[in-house]
């Protein structure tokens, strides 16, 4: 029987990738590491600043720069489906930001079926997500970015990348959980 440890499903001492209840996916393994407290700069492609705010137990981070989304790079294979989700808001104001799914380098920049998804944000926390399919083997770096036409300061928390087409509730990567 599986049990939950800090939001992650464990069965026979090993983390499981997905849990279904009555045919509905209720848990997906977080493929991003260090998402609860964002303490390990080695796993992140960019460095964001902690705001001092904690949202639902998750550390909130910010970056006032354009095109500088917080992400990790993972290898992906053609045909795989992923869902990326996170909590986001602006420090003040309203506007649009984009969820990007593709890799950050030139050679893998077109290896997803959708390049981006626009989301509307304001000063209240919202969970935003997007699902995408890998169209060519390569690297992905799902992230949320603010463009030059938007000067609002973006704040994020609880990033989650999981396999499949369902955004399940936030959970830590199993590797981040200490017993």
Order of alpha helices (4+ residues) and beta strands (2+ residues): beta-beta-beta-beta-beta-beta-beta-beta-beta-beta-beta-beta-beta-beta
